[in-house]
């Protein structure tokens, strides 16, 4: 074992040992869409007296943290997002509206003197001379009372607690203790009330929460006029239930929010749906990995088996990296983890195909020397193709939100882990195995000494694919028009995430006709509700934003038709946030295209870079058009798939044009450019086919087994994989030939210009 191989082996062992330790000791944090719970995004709003700046948002965050701690939610998460938004994650909470109500209430607690009973037509427009700030409110029993201005606020409260008094007959109540100036203020307020005769309304003290009288107790007859209650303590009674008493105490303890907040996004996933997603994705990963491993073993024999072992190591390293970084694994992120397994095959395929070429080209071939040359020659294409995918992952992280951002994190980690797996782990295993005497005596066992079925057929037929590049361009244009017309005829059906509204997914006991449910909802007053099947026993209902009462009406109308139905997912997106996310999606697409163009322009000359971007736009339009014709919603998960397709498309073009650049450098001007491109296509086509097959196994497993939440995601990637594979050869290559011819117009051509291979 030479020194470089020894260093790689030690590095691989160190990383694998560390990954194994991290995987065994640090659990990966699951997102709410996998473990069940509620996510609420709150946005602070400015008022005439308070500006919703970053300081106010920080103070609001602390108040909300106190309220959630009092609610007793296990492992809650609160983070600030920008200057005005707060993301709250509540695992296990399945009643999002109640949670949002508790979090969003301003909890303005005030204590008022009661001036007397209000008469018919009596209001605060006729103030008493002594009380200019008076108002009229009904007490807890509905009797209208006249109140003076607030004497104390929640800021004067030291502590509140829910208590149960069985002996005194008060039942559940809330004790309140005052501090500082609040003790003297409470004594003064109760002392003034004690001057009224027992039984009169003026002997009461009103406790008001958010303009609602929650209690107006009489001052005990034992309290003397002008003396009041001096121990700074009282209790609020009102026939509370245990939950009501605890909720009131936590609101008082939490204090008032410095600025109002509005719920702009709300997502709830039932634990059953999350567990089903984990199980389905795990099966997809196992079966997809098994099929992919079997495929590369059949194609590359012993080295394919070593690559399959490296895939297992890749999975361990990726999982450990997620755990070590504290990243949250979401449902799209889990799909990205599965997808990256298929992508990890690409680097191995690139190396093995280059090694096959080196072995076939040498007079005295050696397996190990061919492998070394294969790793060296494939590095440029591996680096370029993975960097383009990393660009897509970075855009998802910085420009997307919620679970889609988790997909970007997982995809980025997967790309880096796959490069380490292919360039370090696979190389150590392959070179060590190739140096064994038994393997050197049986070179065909390695899979490198054979050229493969695809390359054999291409060698025998030697097709001149780029003889008439305009025909391929015409075919691509026809496909583009057919698919793109879907955008003009039907348009993109933007999901709730980009339009705002409510999306509720139900699990039913059996198949249900969406048309019947749609009719029932129209009769119930929701004619614009969009009802779609979700799997065999699921339904999704998409409407405009609904109140709690309206949501109950929708659920009741659905159950009348569908029978027993459990709500497994509930998403609410405010219209302002939907507009913002829609603009963000357009920016993400524009930045993705621009970033790829800049990178390709830096790595290749403008002819090749421009051709790759044309093919990229071609793929994006076709995918959007196909989804428009199929009536599939374009939501955040679809955006993740679309940006991934952009990375896929560029990958194939990069591998092809990397070979074009290499061939052109070997003999510049010795062959017409179309001949160089044709040779590059024939040499890289085995890699394109084998890589596509490896990824197709993973995506098919994800589409079949991944559950309703991931079917559209996997379908989009399968379409993108097929279109990207086609366009890299039959769109990008002809465009490059045309642009090269235009740039060379007027310049002398080499003699005997013809397509050669």
Secondary structure, DSSP 4 states (H G I P E B T S, - for coil): --HHHHHHHHHHHHHHHHHHHHHHHSPPEEPHHHH-EEEEEEEE--BTTB---HHHHHHHHHHHHHHHHHHT-TT-EEEEETTTEEEEEEET---HHHHHHHHH----EEEEEEEEEPPTT--TTS-BTTBTT-EEEE-TTS-EEEEEEEEEEGGGEEEEEEEEESSSS-EEEEEEEE-THHHHHHHHHHHHHTTSPTTSGGGBEEEEETTEEEE-PBPPTTSPTTT---SSEEEEEEEE-HHHHHHHHHHHHH---SS-EEEEEEEEE-HHHHHHHHHHHHHHHHHHHHHHHHHHHHHHHHHHHHHHHHHHHHHHHHHHHHHHHT-EE-HHHHHHHHHHHHHHHHHHHHHHHHHHHHHHH-TT--HHHHHHHHHHHHHHHHHHHHHHHHHHHHHHHHH--THHHHHHHHHHHHHHHHHHIIIIIHHHHHHHHHTSHHHHH-GGGGTSSS--HHHHHHHHH---TTTTHHHHHHHHHHHHHHHHHHHHHT--EE-HHHH-EEEEEEEESS---HHHHHHHHHHTT-TT-EEEE-SSSEEEEEES---HHHHHHHHHHHHHHH-SEEEEEEEEE-HHHHHHHHHHHHHHHHHHHHHHHHHHHHHS-HHHHHHHHHHHHHHHHHHHHHHHHHT-EE-HHHHHHHHHHHHHHHHHHHHHHHHHHHHHHHSTTSS-HHHHHHHHHHHHHHHHHHHHHHHHHHHHHHHHHS-HHHHHHHHHHHHHHHHHHHHHHHTHHHHHHHHHHHHTTTSPPPTT-----
